[in-house]
Amino acid sequence: MRPSRVFRWIVRLFLLVLTLSMTIVSALGAMSAALILGDPNNIKIPSGPIQSNFTITDVNSMYLRVPFNITNAGYFDLTNLKIDFKVLMVYDHVNLTTPGVNTTTSALIFDKSINFPTILHKTSYNGLFNASSGDGFIVSNFPNATIDIDWTKTPYPVEFYSNFSLSASYSLDLISFKVDAFNVSVGHLNSPFG
Amino acid sequence: MKMGTAKNMLKGILFTIIYFATTMVIPYLTFTWIKNLEVMGVPIVMSQLEYERILFWISAFGLLISGCAFFNYSSPKQSIRKAVFALIQIILNSLYIWSYKFSGATEVHFEILSVGALSIDFQQMIILYMGIYFLTIILKGYDLIDFTVNRHKIREKRYSKGGGGE
């Protein structure tokens, strides 16, 4: 056999090993995605009741606790797990544009991301997204509770909705995914004064 | 028709079928499956336009690759023709993989009905595949030069075996 052919076979063998490895990783990655995303019990956010205190007149007492459960049913470890939580406050703003007219307004009052540890394959992780003592709350976006909010609005003068996202990587960080949820009700206020 | 030629034709048809299955049928079935997937118990919706765009590029390059596979695998071993078609095929393969990126298939977004959205990003994987294809392009380029420079030696060997078509 000519030396050039020997060299060619060596390179070809190297490429074959690379291609086979990638194909196996891709196939297992696709199967992992199917296993994780296919079962509604694998990603549970929240996995229990959301605990919150949105008393906007006392920032230090505000907190948000969201329990979640993730089951990594795939073949690879779930890495770079990150949960991003945003809370919007919806209320009727008094005299915003026209005197005597209330305008429904939303304000971003909470924004926080937390990174969680790697979830090994075939294991479950019970986590808690925890923000307390005003941590993550954007005080500068709070309306003035005394003069801005129409407290006569029904059924609730102030409502809180969250937009949250969960992102993670798997298949040796070659594939990443993100699940977003919008307008999830997390609480309401009747009056911060009573 | 010589025995060797018939064997090469058969090999060409066989590899055309294999490439047709791997570049068109399997991706088509995969994306159709993804389109009907349920996440957190809720059906997800892939926009029809995005789905059709992805399938268009997969079909376009899949057909070209399958066609090239026939000419590549039906050509005699170590022939310049085989080297040329192998090089064209691997370039098309790279474009095929790259088409996953520009058709939007590497960052697929789905709407989870009345709940939110899901996005899957496998750009890193595609880039790694591109690296493998780049090495393969070098190998096929090397083959083309080798077959051209040593064409007399290769022909002598081929005819001394009495094949002609191999």
Interface residues (C-beta under 8 A of the other chain):
Chain A: R2 S4 R8 V11 R12 L15 L18 T19 M22 V25 S26 G29 A30 A33 A34 L37 G38 P40 I43 K44 S171 D173 L174 I175 S176 F177 K178 V179 D180 A181 F182
Chain B: T30 L37 E38 V39 M40 G41 V42 I112 V115 G116 A117 L118 S119 I120 D121 F122 Q124 M125 L128 Y129 I132 L135 T136 L139 Y142 D143 D146 N150 K153
